[in-house]
Amino acid sequence: ALISELLSLKEESCHQLDENIQILSEFAPNGLGLMRRLDFETAEQRDMVENKAYFNGLIVLGAGKKSIRLMPPINISQENLREGIALMKRSMSACLPAGRAL
């Protein structure tokens, strides 16, 4: 019975992880699994969005010359993942021309 319960929990966790990967990949298609990146036209744009995200309560990392790395924890809830994406979109909208913001 214990093994059956553990397998059920593992299956549920894998299903949630797959759903989280799908949610994040729709927002940031570049990357693998939950490790994603957003590319910007310039390093200055990237820096502005990174700073605005931090001001909004979201910690993100610059990567390369003009990208932001997104790496949420593997056990993040869908609610927290969606909240993080919303914060990132708000940060981008505040810093980028209307046509570039997601």
Steps between C-alpha positions, in 0.01 A plus 500: 500500500785739582671437167172563319456831684857606423457417132177699494674801659785471250255488209313805635827690545613416147165614361526834687857546378392436140220755534739758650746448216219555249384820675852646516595395146197685362636818659870435434543249215882497505651250739459153639255383766458769764830663398389776263628827363355818362699682231496877459614725218764674713687453825348827621146365454597182682648700789192722530265199509724318748501803734125556464434131574707529817309815597176302444622221731633252245865397498630414153852469362653659197657244269731550207505839332128576489293222655329427831516154649187354660552201731213444743535222755392157378222483762347842428121510517306601192363797693851628577619429147212698350562783748867512400409512131251781569770696687741448212242614245426809711872578521544459125195715422640780716839497329451402137322648200141375473577268209779316688330438834346156537 
